[in-house]
Amino acid sequence: MLFFIFKLLMLALSYKLYLIKKEPYFSALLFSIPLAIVGLIMGHELIGVFIGSAILFAIAFVCFLLMSKLPSGMPEYSVLGVTAIIIAFVI
C-alpha cells in the first residue's frame, strides 16, 4: 500500500516538474529513479527493480511526450489520468 501511494505521489511531483520545464525526459527520470531506489530499499531483487523501473520510465516518458503534443486542458489531464490508472493498478 505504501508503494502504491509513493508511485502516485512521484507521478504528481514529476507532473509538476513537467509543467515547469516542459521536458518529458527529465520528468520521466524523476518518476522512475526514486521508485527504483525505494524498491531496492524494500528488498526486491536487482533485476526485478531494473525491469520494473525501465517499464515505469517508458510509460511515464510516453505520457509526458503525449502531453507535450496535446493542447493544455482536458486532453492533457485525460492522458495523465489514464497513466495514473495504468501505473497504480496494472504495474
C-alpha angles and dihedrals in degrees: 000000000000092000090049091055091044092053092053092045091052090048090054092048093048089049089054089052089049091054090054102041103023088215115131096194097058092042092053091048091051087053101047105036098059090046090054091050092049090048091054092047090051089057103252120153117272095237092049092050091047094051093042094049091047090054092046091048091051093049093047092046092052090047094052092041090054090048090054090055097045126074119259119267130038099004090053092050091046091056090047091049094050090048091050091051092049093047095043102045108020104040 
